[in-house]
Amino acid sequence: MKRLMAICISSVLVICALSACGKKDAGNVFEESESQAEVVEESSEVPESSEESSVEESSAEESSVQESSVEESESEAPEDDSSREEAAGIGEEDQSAELVQTSDNEFEIWDTEEMENAPVLEMNRKYLVRHEGGSRFIAFTTGAQNGESYTITLENLTEDSKDVYAILLDADGNDIKPTEKNNGHNPISGKNIPFCVAGPRGLVSTGMSNELEPNTTYYLRLDCGPACDLVLKVAAPSMETAVAETADTEAGAFNPLLDKLAIEPGASQSTAIPLPLNTTVMDASPYGRVYFAFTTSEEPGKEYKFTVVNCTVGSKDIFGRVCDAFGNAVDPTERDNDYYSYSIITPLCIAGSSGTANTGMINTLDPGTTYYVYLDIEVGTTYALRISTQDEAEDEAFPTSSTFASAKAPLEEDDPFYTGSNQTVATMLQPNIRYYGTCSENHDWVAFTTDAAESLPFTFTAQNLTKGSDYIHVDVIDEYGRALEPAERENTYYAHSVDIPFCYPSDDGKENSGISEPLHPNTTYYIRINGAAGTDFMLLIGPPEKEEPVEEEEQPENDLIFQEAFELNETQVRFVGDEAIFIDEEAAREALKPVAEILLAHPDHPVLIAGTTATVGTQESCVNLSDRRAAAVKDLLVKEYGVPADQLLTIGLGYADDIFKRGKDIDSNGRFVETEGAKNRRVLVLDANDERAQKVLEKRS
C-alpha cells in the first residue's frame, strides 16, 4: 500500500509538471481534422529512442522505471472488487487517487458498479479501462464554457468479445442523446441510445454532444458481456490538458500501457502499424483484421491510391477500408470494384485469391493528418498493401525497392524458369528472350520493366506447347491490378465479365500475339498466365522482329544481382528501441529468407548491408545505431542460413549520409512524422560493386 501511495503521489507531481504544456484544439469530432491525430495515439511498436529524443519526453530508463512500477502495483492489487477499489484509491473522499498511472500520458483504471463511486476521468487523456463485464460506471466533469463540443471515443481491444455500449447519463440517471455519432444503433423498446458502440474488431467508435451543461458531472455506463479491455477518451477542445504537445505522438510510437497487455501490433486502431507512403508491406495476418496508420502530406487535394494483393491461393477476399481517427469511414473517390451492400461500409478495395491487385483512390483526405487502413482478412492469409501518391519532384537520391521480386535482376535466358503465385512475387523477365514454362494449378505471374526513354508499344507472344490442352489466357496488368486492353490482337476472344486477353493460344502449337498501346517508360507491368495445370508454354515480350540476338558489349564478370537496393524497413524488420535486437527474430528470419537464397546462389557476389535511421537525434548516435543493426542482419544471415561472412559488408549511415530516397519524416512545421520515420529506419541490401554502394562507401571513408 505504501508503494502504491508513492506511485500516486508521483503521478500527481507528473501531472502538475506537464499542465503548462498547453491546450489541444480538438474542434468538432466530425469536422476538425487536426484533432483526429489525438484520439488514437500510440501502438505497441517500439521506436528508436536515440532517434526520437525530440518526440518522446521520457528516456528509456524512465520508461523502464514506470513499467516496473505498474507491474508491481498490479501484482499487489487484490482480486475482489472492494479491495481492488481500495488499492486503486477509488472512493468519494479522495478522487485524486482513483487513477493508476502507467506512463506520462496513459492511465489505467478499474470501473465500478456504483454510479456514485465512479472514477472521474481527466479530460483529453487516454485511459485503459479494465472492464469486468455487466454494467460499470465512469465519470467526467465538464468545463465552464457553454456549448462546448465533448467527444467520447471507445475502442474494444479484446478478441472475440461482445459489443460494448457506452451510455451517457446525468446525475439523476437520465440518458443523454448524442448530437452526432458514427454508429447506427437506435433504441429498441425504450432502451437508451448508445453514445458509442465498440465492437471486437478494434475499430474506434465515437459520439459527440455540444449540449452538456457546464461544470457538471456526467456518467458513462459501459455495458458488455464478458470482461474486456477498452481504450477510452473524453475530449473537449478548450479544456486544459496535462498531455504535452510532444507526447501526443503519431501511431506506432511505443505505448507501455498497451504493450503491457501484449496487444499485437496491427490488432486494433490504437496499435496500428505505421506504413510509410509508397512502401509495400507484405505479411500474414494472425487474426481476422489488421490496421495500418499513415500520415498525409501537406499538399491538399492529393490523390492516394490504396492497393491490396491477396497472396494466399484459395483464401477469402480481402476487404480494405480507410477511416479517420474517430472511426468514421472515408468513402472512396474511385475504386476498381463494384461491390455494393446496404448494410456495411463501401469497401475501397477487394483483393481476390487470383493474386491480382485491387486499388481504390481517395483525394479528399485532409493534409498533415493521420488516417487508418483497415483490412478485413481471413486468419493466416498473406497480404500486400501499398499506399501510393503522385511522385514528388525528382531529386538525386537513389530509389529503393520494398518488394524483393522487383529488386532482383530479371531472369537470363539460360536461368531456371519459375513464376510467382501472385502479382507481388511475379518473376521479373527481360524483353526479347523466349521463356519456357509450365502452367501450375493456379494463376502464374511474371513481370517486366520498360526502360525506354519514351512511351512505346510492346508485343506479347505466347505459344501452347501441349497437344490436347485447353487454351491459355494471357493478360497484361498494371501495378494497380487493372487489365490493359490490347490495341491489336490475333484472337477474337470476347466476354462480358472477364478481361480481354492479349494472347489466347490453342493446342495447335501456333504462336498467338497481342500489341499494347504505348506503355509508360521505366514502369513495371505484370503478366497473368491462366492455363490448365501441366500445360507447357512459351512467352516472349517485345517486337518479334527484334527476336534475333543483337551483339552486345561484353558484360563484366560480376553482373549485379540487385537492380535496386532492397530495403527492409520497420514494416518488415523491427528492432527494440535504441538497440540492435530484433523484436521478433522469427519474423526477421522470414523476411531475410529470400535474401539468403539469392546470396547463397551467387557466392561470388559481395553484398553491402547498409543501415539508416529517421531524422531525429545526433548523426553520430544514429550512425552507431544503424551500424549495429546492419551487423545484426549480417549475423542472422550467417548463423541461420550459412551465408559466408566474408561475402557481406556492413555500414551505418544514420540519416545525414543516406543517399537513398527517404520518407519525409519532418513536416513543414518541423514536426516529426512517425509513419514516414518508419520508412527511414531500415536496412538496405545491394551489390557491393554497384555504383550506389561505392558512393556509400566513399561517403564514410
BALUMZA-860671 format. One record per residue (C-alpha): residue in three letters; x, y, z. Coordinates in steps of 0.1 Angstrom, whole numbers, plus 2048, in hexadecimal, padded with zeros to 3 digits. Each point is the difference from the previous one (the first is absolute). Layout:
! BALUMZA-860671
ALAXYZ...
***
This chain:
! BALUMZA-860671
MET800800800LYS81C818808ARG80F7F97DELEU7DF8077EFMET7FC821813ALA82380A7F5ILE7F77F97DCCYS7E0814803ILE81381E80FSER81A7FD7E3SER7E38007E8VAL7F282180ELEU8228107FDVAL8047F57DCILE7DD80E7F8CYS809822810ALA8218017EDLEU7EF7F97DFSER7E2817805ALA81281E7F1CYS8047EF7DEGLY7E18117F1LYS7DF7F87F0LYS7F47E97E4ASP7E780F7E7ALA7EB7E17FAGLY7E38127F0ASN7E27ED7F2VAL8067DB800PHE7F27FC7DDGLU81081F7F1GLU82080B811SER81D7ED7EFGLU81C80B818SER7F07EE81DGLN7FD7DF7EEALA8247F7807GLU7FB804825VAL7E57E6807VAL8127E17F5GLU824805809GLU81A7E6807SER8047DC7F5SER8167E580FGLU81C8057E7VAL82080A810PRO81281F7F2GLU825807802SER80581781DSER82080E7F3GLU7ED80B7E1GLU7E280E812SER80E81381DSER7EE81F7F3VAL7DF7ED7FEGLU7FE7ED821GLU804811821SER80D7E5815SER8207EC7FCALA8017DA7FCGLU80B7FE824GLU7E281380CSER7E97EB7ECSER80F7E180FVAL7FA80D823GLN7DC8087F8GLU7F97DE7F1SER80F7EE81ESER7EB816817VAL7E17F67EEGLU8087DB801GLU806803826SER7E0813806GLU7ED7E67EBSER80F7E2813GLU7F5810821ALA7DC8087F5PRO7E77E8811GLU7E87ED7E9ASP7DE809810ASP7EE8217F6SER800810823SER8257FB807ARG8098097DCGLU7EE822804GLU813804821ALA8217F87EEALA7F98197E4GLY7F481B818ILE7DD8007F3GLY7E8812817GLU7ED820805GLU819810819ASP8207FE7EBGLN7F88017DBSER82480B7F7ALA80C7DD808GLU7E67EE7EALEU8177FB7E3VAL81F7EA7FCGLN81A8117EATHR8127E97E8SER81481A7EDASP8028267FCASN7E18017EAGLU7EE7DF806PHE7EA7F581DGLU7F17DF80AILE7DF800813TRP7E77E780EASP7DC8097FCTHR7E67FC81BGLU7DD7F1803GLU7F481F814MET7FA8207EDGLU80781681EASN8227F0805ALA80A8027DBPRO82580B7FBVAL8028237F0LEU8138027E0GLU81781D7F7MET7F68117E0ASN8157FA7E0ARG8127E280DLYS7FF7DC7F4TYR7F87E4819LEU8027DB801VAL7DF7F380FARG8017DD810HIS7DB7F87FCGLU7F57E1814GLY7DF7FB7EEGLY7DC80B805SER7F8825807ARG81C81680DPHE804826805ILE81A81A7F9ALA7FB826805PHE80D8217F2THR7FA825808THR7F981A7E6GLY8128217FEALA7F3823805GLN7F98087DBASN7DD7FE7F2GLY7FA7EE7DFGLU8217EC803SER8027E27E9TYR8097E1814THR80B7E17EDILE8017DD80FTHR8147E67EELEU8007DB809GLU8147E37F3ASN7FD7DB808LEU8217EE802THR7F47DD809GLU7FD7E67E5ASP7DF7ED7FDSER7EF81581ALYS7DD80F7FEASP7F78247F5VAL80681981BTYR7E581B804ALA80882280FILE7E181280ELEU80482480CLEU7EB80981FASP7FB81E816ALA8017FF826ASP7DC7F5801GLY8057E37E9ASN7F08107E1ASP8107F77DFILE81081B7EBLYS7FB7FC7DAPRO81E8067EBTHR7FF81E7E8GLU8137EB7E7LYS80D7DC800ASN8107E87E8ASN7ED7E180AGLY7DE7F87F3HIS7F27F2820ASN7DD80E809PRO7EC7F981FILE7EA7E1800SER7E27FD818GLY808820812LYS8257F8807ASN81B81A801ILE81080E7E1PRO8257F6801PHE81A81B7FDCYS81A7E77F3VAL7FF7DC7F7ALA8227EF7FEGLY8017DE7F0PRO81C7E6804ARG81080A7DEGLY81681B80FLEU7EF81D7EEVAL7FB820813SER7DC80B807THR7F8825807GLY7E381580CMET7FE826805SER7EA818813ASN800826802GLU7E2801817LEU8107F7821GLU7FD81881EPRO82081180CASN8107F7821THR7EB7E0802THR80A7DC806TYR7F37E77E7TYR8037DA801LEU8087E67E6ARG7EF7DE805LEU8157E67EDASP7EB7E17F9CYS80F7E07F3GLY7FF7DA804PRO8217F080AALA81D81380ECYS8158147E7ASP81A81B7FDLEU7F68227F1VAL8118207F6LEU7EB81F80ALYS8058257FBVAL7EA81E807ALA80B81F7EEALA7F7825801PRO8148187EASER80081E818MET8097EE821GLU8237FE80ETHR8127DF7FCALA81E7F2811VAL80C7EF7E0ALA81E8117F2GLU80080A7DBTHR81D7EA7F8ALA7F07E2812ASP7E18017EATHR8137EA7E8GLU7F87EF7DFALA7F47DC7FEGLY81C7E7803ALA81280F81EPHE8087EA81EASN7E27FD816PRO8097EF822LEU7DB800809LEU7F67EA7E3ASP8217EE7FDLYS7FA7F3824LEU7E17EE7F3ALA8157EF7E4ILE7E88107E6GLU80C7F57DEPRO80C81D7E9GLY7E48067E7ALA7E57EE814SER7EC820806GLN8008257F7SER81580981ETHR81B7E77F7ALA7FF8097DAILE8227F97EFPRO80F8207F1LEU8017FC7DAPRO8168187ECLEU7F180D7E0ASN80D7EF7E0THR80C7E2813THR7F37DC7FDVAL7FA7EB81FMET7FB7DB7FDASP7F67EA81DALA7E87E480CSER7E480A817PRO7FD7ED821TYR7DD80D806GLY7E280A7EBARG8098247FBVAL81F8167FFTYR805826804PHE8198177F0ALA805825807PHE80D8197E6THR804826801THR7F68157E2SER81881A7F1GLU7FB825804GLU7F38037DCPRO7D98047FFGLY7EC7EC7E7LYS81B7E67FAGLU7F77DE7F2TYR8077E2816LYS7FD7DE7F0PHE7FB7E1816THR80B7E07F0VAL7FA7DE811VAL80C7DE7F3ASN7F37DF80ECYS81E7E9800THR7F07E080CVAL7F07EA7E6GLY7DD7F4809SER7FB81981CLYS7E2817805ASP7FF8237F1ILE81281B813PHE7EC820806GLY812820804ARG7F2820810VAL80D82280CCYS7F481181FASP80A81F814ALA80C801824PHE7DC80080CGLY7F77E07EDASN7EC8127E5ALA8037EF7DEVAL80D8147E3ASP7EE7F97E0PRO8167F87E1THR80181A7E5GLU8077E57E6ARG8027DA803ASP8067E27EAASN7E67EA810ASP7DA8037FDTYR7F87F0822TYR7E080F80ESER7EE7F9820TYR7E4810814SER80E7F6822ILE826806800ILE81881A7F6THR8098037DCPRO8227EF7FCLEU81C8137F1CYS8107E17F1ILE7F97DB7FFALA81C7E87F9GLY7F77DD7F4SER8157E0801SER80B8027DCGLY81D81580CTHR7F681F7ECALA803821811ASN7E1815806THR801826805GLY7EB81D80DMET807825800ILE7F881C818ASN8078257F9THR7EC80F81DLEU8187FA81DASP80A81D816PRO8258097FDGLY8187F881CTHR7E87E8811THR8027DC80BTYR7E87E77F1TYR7FB7DB804VAL7FE7E37E7TYR7EB7E380DLEU8037DE7EEASP7E57E7807ILE8137E07F9GLU7FE7DB807VAL8177F381BGLY8217F47F1THR7FC8127DFTHR81F8107F2TYR7FA8237F2ALA81381D7F1LEU7F6825804ARG80D81F7F1ILE7F5825802SER80C8127E1THR8018257F9GLN80A8157E2ASP8258027FEGLU81081F810ALA81A8147EDGLU81D7EB7F5ASP820802815GLU8227F07FFALA7F87E681APHE8017DC7F4PRO7DF7EC800THR7FB7E1815SER7E87E37FESER7EB7F281DTHR7F67E27EAPHE81B7E67FDALA7F57F37DDSER8038227F0ALA822807811LYS8107E17EFALA80F8007DDPRO7E97EF7E7LEU8057DC7F4GLU8197FA7E5GLU7F87E87E3ASP8137E380FASP7F4805824PRO7E77E680EPHE7DD80E7F9TYR7E680481BTHR7E1815806GLY7F081181ESER7DF7F880FASN7F4824802GLN8088227F3THR81780A81DVAL8187E37FAALA7FE7FF7DATHR8217F47F0MET81281C7EELEU8077F97DBGLN8138127E4PRO7F280A7DEASN80B7EE7E0ILE8077DF812ARG7EB7E07FBTYR7F77F1822TYR7F27DD803GLY7EB7F581ETHR7E37EA80CCYS7DE80C80DSER7F97F9824GLU7DE7F8810ASN7FB826806HIS8088207EFASP8258057F6TRP810822803VAL81E8107EEALA8098247FBPHE8178187EDTHR80B824802THR8018177E3ASP8208137FCALA7F98167E2ALA804826802GLU7DE8047F0SER7DF7ED7FFLEU8017E37E8PRO7E87E37F7PHE80B7DD80ATHR7F77DF7EFPHE7F77E2816THR8027DD7F0ALA7F67DF80FGLN8017DC7F3ASN7EE7E280ELEU8187E27FETHR7E97E580DLYS7EA7ED7E8GLY7DC7FA80CSER80181B81AASP7E881D804TYR8088247F5ILE818815814HIS7F382280CVAL81C81B801ASP7F782380FVAL81681F805ILE7F9811821ASP80D82280EGLU80D805824TYR7DD80880DGLY7F17E07F3ARG7EE80F7E2ALA8017EA7E0LEU80C8127E1GLU7EC7FC7E0PRO8157F67E1ALA80181A7E4GLU8037E27E7ARG7FD7DB805GLU7FE7E07EBASN7E57F0815THR7DB808800TYR7F97F7824TYR7E381480FALA7EF7FF821HIS7E9817814SER80F7F7822VAL8257FA7FCASP81F8127F3ILE8088007DBPRO81F7EB7FBPHE81F80C7EDCYS8077DC7F6TYR7E97E17FFPRO8157E47F1SER7F07DE7F9ASP8107DE7FFASP8078027DBGLY82380C809LYS7FD8217EDGLU80C820810ASN7E581A80ASER808825805GLY7F282180CILE80E8237FESER7FB81A81CGLU7FA8257FFPRO820813807LEU80C7F7823HIS80E818819PRO826801801ASN8127F281FTHR7E17EF80CTHR7FA7DC80CTYR7E37ED7F0TYR7F47DD809ILE7F57E27EBARG7E67E980DILE8007DD7F1ASN7E27E9804GLY8017DD7F2ALA7F87DD809ALA81A7F1819GLY81C7EF7EDTHR7FC8137E0ASP82280A7F1PHE8038237F1MET8188197F1LEU7FF825808LEU81281D7EEILE7FE825808GLY80A8187E5PRO7FC8057DBPRO8067DF7EDGLU8178117E7LYS81880781CGLU8017DC80BGLU8227F87F0PRO81C80681AVAL8138207FBGLU825800806GLU806812821GLU81E80D812GLU8107E6816GLN7F1801823PRO81680381FGLU8077E0813ASN7EB80B81DASP7DE80A7F3LEU7E980F81AILE7E87EA811PHE7EC81D80DGLN7F281A7E8GLU7F681781DALA809800825PHE7E97E9812GLU7F3811820LEU7F57EF820ASN7EF81C812GLU7EB7FF821THR7E37F07EEGLN8167E17F9VAL81B7FF81BARG7FB812822PHE81980681BVAL7FE808825GLY803825805ASP82480C800GLU80C7DD7FDALA80C7E77E5ILE7E97E580EPHE7E37F37EBILE7DE80380FASP7F57E17EEGLU81E7EC7F4GLU7EA7E67EFALA7F081B7EBALA82280F7F7ARG80C7DE7F7GLU7E37FB7E8ALA8058227F0LEU8257F97FALYS7F97DD7F1PRO7FE80B7DCVAL81F816804ALA8137E280EGLU7F57EA7E3ILE80D8187E5LEU820805813LEU8077DB803ALA7F87FC7DBHIS81B81B7F8PRO81C7FB819ASP8198137EAHIS7EB820803PRO80A81681DVAL7E2812810LEU7FE820815ILE7E780281DALA7FB825809GLY7EB80D81DTHR7EE821801THR7EB81281BALA7E481A803THR80A825800VAL801804826GLY81C801819THR8258067F9GLN8107F27E0GLU81B7F0815SER7E97EC816CYS7EA7F67E2VAL81F7F47ECASN8097EA81ELEU7DD7F2803SER7FC7FA7DAASP8227EF7FFARG7F77E881CARG7DF7F87EFALA8117F97DFALA8177E8812ALA7E27EF811VAL7F27F97DDLYS8217F27F5ASP8037EA81ELEU7DD7F27FALEU8087F87DCVAL8217EF80ALYS7F37EC81EGLU7DE7F67F3TYR8067FB7DBGLY8257F97FDVAL80881F7EAPRO8268047FFALA80A81C818ASP81A80D7E8GLN7E58057E5LEU7EF81B816LEU80C823807THR7ED816819ILE7FE826805GLY7EB818814LEU7F58207EFGLY7EA81081BTYR7EB81A7EDALA81981B7F4ASP8147E77EAASP7E17EF7F1ILE8018037DAPHE7E07ED7FALYS7DC80E7FEARG7F3806822GLY7DE805810LYS7F9824809ASP8007FB825ILE803826808ASP7E28147F4SER7FF8257F6ASN7FB80A824GLY81E7ED80DARG7EA7E4810PHE80B7DC7FEVAL7E97E97EBGLU8027DD80FTHR7F17EE7E2GLU81B80E7E9GLY81B7FB81AALA7F87DB7FELYS80C7FF7DCASN82180F80AARG8077E781CARG80C7E57E7VAL81B7E97F5LEU80A8007DBVAL80E7E37EDLEU8138077DFASP81D7F47EBALA82180C80EASN80C8067DCASP7E28167F9GLU8088257FAARG7E780981CALA8137EA818GLN8218107F5LYS7F1823807VAL7F57F4823LEU8237F3808GLU81081F7F3LYS7EA816817ARG80C7ED81ESER8247FB7F6
***
